[in-house]
Amino acid sequence: MKIKIILEPSEDGGYTALVPSLPGCISEGDSKDEAIKNIREAIELYLEPVEDDEIFPMNSEIIELAV
């Protein structure tokens, strides 16, 4: 899977990395390489399924939409 990130210099030094397609997925690093390593980990955690994701009330209906 390929995901675009934005890597920008921070005012206090280092770099900030964010993922526009994953709201709130942001990380930092003292160097570009560290920021990229950190955002890779943040993306993996963001996309990791959570046990609660599969628990639905008995009267729920699951519908998949194509957008």
C-alpha positions, 0 to 999 in steps of 0.5 A: 500500500502506498500512502502520500505524506507531507513532510515539512520542517518544524519551527523548532527544528526537525520535521513534522510528517502528516498523512492527509488521507488519515485525519489526525495521523501526525508524527515528528522526528529530529531528521527526515529519516526519523520523521519518516520512520515515526510516521510509518509507525503511526500509519500502522497503528492508525490502520490496526484493527481494534477489537471493539471495531467488530462489536455491534448491537444485535439490531444493527445492520452492516451495509457497505457503500461504494463512494 
